[in-house]
Each structure stands twice: as structure tokens, then as C-alpha cells.
């Protein structure tokens, strides 16, 4: 079952367009990747991005709000439901 939540970002910066931001997030293995997302899906004050996620035991599969709905494995401690 896919739930909604927030994924902690390593960094948030302005995107190429006025309505988007670039977020840097860490995969479960620690590798950092950046993605462009709509600004409305980012909580800049708390440094997090809205995601859909599925709990797979030891880790979480988070689907980022990118145009192609990228799904990456992340650590449970990086996802919050509120």
C-alpha cells in the first residue's frame, strides 16, 4: 500500500523555472541524487519534499513528485508521515 509522507532533503535550491526547485536526497546506500520538483511539493522550512512511499521492511521505496515519478530506496529515518 502506498502512503503519503515527506522525505528529508540534503539540499534545496532554485530550479530552472520559477515554479520548481531542485532537491538533493540520499538513497539508502548514502548516494546523493538531485531531482527537479514543483515548488508546491517542497516544505523549504523543514527541508523536505512530499513523496509517496511503500514500506519494504528494512527500507522505504519513495516515489518523488518528478514528471516521470522516480522511485528510489531510502532509509526509514528519512521519511515522516506528518
Beta strands, then each sheet from edge to edge (+ up, - down):
strand 1: 3-8
strand 2: 11-14
strand 3: 20-26
strand 4: 32-38
strand 5: 42-43
strand 6: 48-55
strand 7: 60-64
strand 8: 71-74
strand 9: 79-80
sheet 1: 5+ 6- 1+ 9-
sheet 2: 2+ 3- 4+
sheet 3: 5+ 6- 7+ 8-
end
